[in-house]
Amino acid sequence: MTRAIIGPAFFGYLADIANRFNDRGQDTVFYDERPSNSLRSKLFVRFAPRHVRDRTLARHVDALIGRIIAAGTTEVLLVSPEVITPEAVQWLRDAGIPVSMYLWDSVSNKPRAAALLPQMAQVASFDPQDCAARGFALIPLYSAAPRQDPAPAKTQDIFYCTTLHSNRPALLTRIRTAVARGGWSAKLFLFYHSRPLWMVRYASQPQVWPLLCLISTQSFAQADIAAATQRARAVIDIHHGAQSGLTMRTFEALSLDTVLLTTNPHVTSQLPGVLHDWIVALDLNNLDGSLAQALARTPAPLTPDLLYAVSVTRFLDQIDDFLAGHPVRDAFADRGPPHSLASKGI
């Protein structure tokens, strides 16, 4: 069996998943569906005339599919694809390769992925509302964050790591004001692919301009994010609109014994009651109260079963079940992991 994972190369997540499957003895290759992830390439995809963009991307996709077939691939998993076309999927199917999809976003946010759904052998998603409405298998996201043992001291009150787009600069500006008012400390990892473009995008919002000097144009290392999370008393999570699924930040916070301050109104309905002490709703109309509530929490540590449920190991197990055509078990069912946590690397 040779598995291909195809999708955009966002923050190295898909390449890491492929590597973890290889570590389990499963031959897996990650293929970036984009010709390049440079700033110039991203601008080209967004702003080039449609016929020029589509022709350039089609050449790349054709070459990519040819390589995948020539490599003897036996199954393909698309992950929130943005470039792969229905014609490319049909080429794989004509070669006898089953194609499945995992959605790392809601269908409403991924129109190009939605166009491929009729061709899929099966579909899974992290979004429970999409799963209920469309019959997808539900596979929540995960944490691959490395834990420091023994745990370090909590040296920061608040940690926030994000790509600084949409309404997040305005919300973060308000949060920083509330943090300063409360006398708390905060560590920020803020990413955007270009400072000049960010400034153009937010030129009409002078209240957010002070964030410019805090923006990094290089993505942050997973180990650095994990270390900052474990040293924080609370982590902020501002979820994307039009989706109900739990973010990576949710699972990273839980796996690293850090309280989650989240804007996602669906979070507690997706987690067992034993984890609710770790979750505080980020009330945008009462930021001071939300922050104070989160920083006052001292929940009990997660059990081994719960650590497995939030881990990348559980995610990989569910993806394996999904691709094998087996029913996908509830991530938070009242059961232990199928093998010892030590053997799974948790």
N, C-alpha and C positions, 0 to 999 in steps of 0.2 A: 504494500500500500504506500503510495506517495501522495501526500496531501499538499495542495497549494492554497495559501491564504492570500487573497487579493484585496487591496483596499488602499486608502490614502495613508501615507507614512506620518501620522500625527503623533508627535512626541515619542516615537519609538515603541508604542504599545504593541502594535501588531508584530513587529520583528521580535519583540520579547516573547510574545505568545508562541510564535513559531519555534524559537529557541527552546522554550520550555517543553513543547511537544517532542522536540528532538532529544532532549535530556531524558524523556520517558521512553525512548527507543522508537518513536514514531517519526518516520521520515517526512518532514514538513518544511516547505520553503515559502517565505514571504516574498510577494511580488508587489512593488509599489505601482499602483495603477497610473500614477502621474509621471510624465516624462522627467520632471525635475521638481524639487521643492524649494528652489531659489525664489527670492523676492521677485525677480524679473519674470520667472515662470508663472508665479501666482497672479501677478498683474496682467500677464498675457491672457491667462484663462478667464479673468474677470472682465477685462476691458477690450480685448481684441475683437475685431469684427467676427460675427458668429461663424461665417463660412470659412474664414481663415483659421479660427480656433478649432472648429470641428475637424477640418482636414488634417491639421497638425496632430491633434489628439488621436484621430483615427489611425494614422500611420504608426503611432506609438502602440496603440492597443492591438493592432494587427500583429506587429512584431512580438508583443508580449504574449498573445495567445498562441502564436506559433511556437515560441520557446516552451510554453507550458505543455503543449501537446507533445513536442519533441522530447521533453524530459521524461515521458512515460507516466505523467500524472494520472492518478486513478480517482481522485475526488477534489472538488474545488469548493472552498468556503469564501464567499464574498462578505466583506465586513463594511457596512455603510458605504457602498461604492458611490463615487461621484463622476467617474469618467467612463467606466465599462458600459458598453452599449448593448442593446438587445441582439444585434448582429453578432457581437463577440460571444455572448452567452450561447447563441444558437450554434456557433462554430464548435464550442466545447461540447455541447450536447450531441451534435452530429458525429463527434469523435468518440462518443460513448462514455463521456465523463459526466457524472452527475454533479449538478451545481446547486448548492444551498446558500442561504444568506443569514447572517446575523446582523441585526440593526442596533447600532450603538447610539441611536437617536430615534426620535419619533418619525413615523412615516410622513407626517405633515411638514417636517423640516428637511426631508430628503426626497424631493420629487424625482430625481434621476434614479434613485434606488427603487422608488415605488413603481416606476415604469418597467422594472425587471421582474416584479413579483409573479406575474403569470407563468414565467419560465422556470421558476424555482422548484426543485424537488421538495424542499421544505424550508420553512422560515422560522427563525427564533428572534426574540427581541428582549431588550432590557426594560421595555416600557409596558407595564401591565395593562394600561388602557388599550393600547394597540393589540396586545395579545387577546384580551377579552373580546374586542370588536372584530378581529380578523382571524382568530384561531391560531395565532402563532404560539410557539413554545416559549415560555417565560424563562429566561436565564439572566439573573441579575449580574451586574458588574462585580468588581472584586477589588481586593487590595493585594498588591505584590510588594508592598513597602517592607523593607527589612527592619526588624525590631532590634533595638539595642538591649542587651541583657548583661548586667542589670539595667533597668530603666534609668535614664538620666533624670536629673532634677527638672522640675517644671520652671524654666527660667523666663518664659514669656507668657503673658496673659492671652494674647490673641495672635493667631497666625492665619494669613489669607494668601493662597496661591491661586492665580487665575490668569487667563488670557483677557486682557482689559478691553473688551468690546461692548457693544450694545449699550445698555443702561448701567453697566457696572461702574464706570468712572463716577457717575453722579451718586450712586449708592455708596461707593467706597468713600467718597468725599464726606458724606454725611456720617458714615461709620467712624472715620478718623476723628471727626469733630466730637462724637460721643465718647470715643476712647480717651481723647485728651481731657474732656470734661470729667470723666471718671477717674483720671489719674492712673490709667492702666497702661501697660506696655503692649506694643504690637510689632510683629515682624511681617513684612509683605514681600511676596515673590510675584512681581507683575510682569507679564510678557505681552509684547506686541511686535509684529514682524518688522515694523518700520516706525521710528519716532516721527519723521516728517509726515508720513501718511496719517499717523494717529493725530498729529496736531491739526492737519487739514480736516480730518473727520470731526474733530471736536472744537473747531475754531469758534463756533458760536456759543460755546459753554465755558466762559473764562473761569468759572468756579472750579473746574477740574484741571486746569492747566498746571497747577503745582505737582500733579502726579507724573508729569512728563519726565522729570529728573529721576523718578523711581523705576522707570520702565527698562526692562532688559530686552534686547532683541535676540538673545540667545536663550533657548529653552533651558529649564533647570533640570539638573540631574535627579533621578529618582531617589538616590541615596540622600541628597541634600533636602529634598522635600520631606522624606521620611524622618530625617533627624529633626527638622524644624517642627514637624507635626508632633513628634513624641515629646518635645521639650515645651510644647504649648499646653495651656490649660483648656483652651477652646479653639476650634477651627471653624472658620466661616465658609459656608457653601451657598453660593447664589446660582441656582439651577437655571438652565435654559428655559425659555418660554415654550409652550405647546408640547411639553413632555412631562410624563409623570414618573419616569424611571429614576432610580437612585444613582447618584453620580459616583465616580471613583473616589471623590473626596469623602463621601459618606463612609465607604468601607475602609479607607485609609485611616480616618479618625478612629473608628471603632477598633480596628486591629492594633492601634498604637495607644490605646487607653487615653483618648482625648475626646472631650465633649464636642459634639457637632452643633453649631449654630446655623440653621438652614432656612432658606426661603421656600423650600419644597413643601407644600401642604399635604402631600401624599406620603411622606416618609414614614410616619408611625403606623399607617395602615399596611405597610409592606414589611414591617419588622415585628418580631415577637415582643410581647409586653416586657420581657426581662431586659430588653435593650432600650426601653423608652427613657430610662433615667439618663442615658447618654445623649439624648436628643432634646434640643431647645429650639422652639420656633423663633426665627429672627423676625420680630415684629417691626416692620419699617416705620410704624407710627409710635413705637416706644423702644427705640434702640437702646437707650440707657438701661431700661428695665430688662430687656433681653440679654444684654451683655452681663449685667449683674447676676441674673439668674443662672446663666451658663457658668460663670466663674465661681458660683457658690456650690456647684454640683461636685459630689465625690462618690461616683457610682462604684459598684463592686466590679472587680476585674472580670473579663469574659472567661467563660469556661473553655476547655479544649474543643468541645463540640461547636460552640459559637465562633471560636477562632477559625475553625475549619469552614464554617458557613460563610464567613466574610472573606475567605482567602482565595488566591488565584488557583490553588489546588482544586477547590470545589468547582470553580468556573471551568477549568480544563476537564474535570470529570463530567460535568454537564454537557460541554461541547462534544465530548466523545460519545456520550449517550445519544445526543441529538443527531449527530452525523451517522451513527449506527442504526438510526431509526427506532431507538428504544424510547419509552416514555421518560421525560425529564423530571426527575424527582424535585420536590420543593426544597429550595436551598435551606430553609429554616425549619424543615420537618423535625419532629422530636426523635432524632436518631443520631448516632455517632457517625463519624466518617467511615468509609468502607475499609480503610486500612489505618494503621497506626499513624499518628501525626508525625512521629519521628521519621518514618519511612517516606512520608510525603513531603518532608522538608519544611514543615510549618514550625 
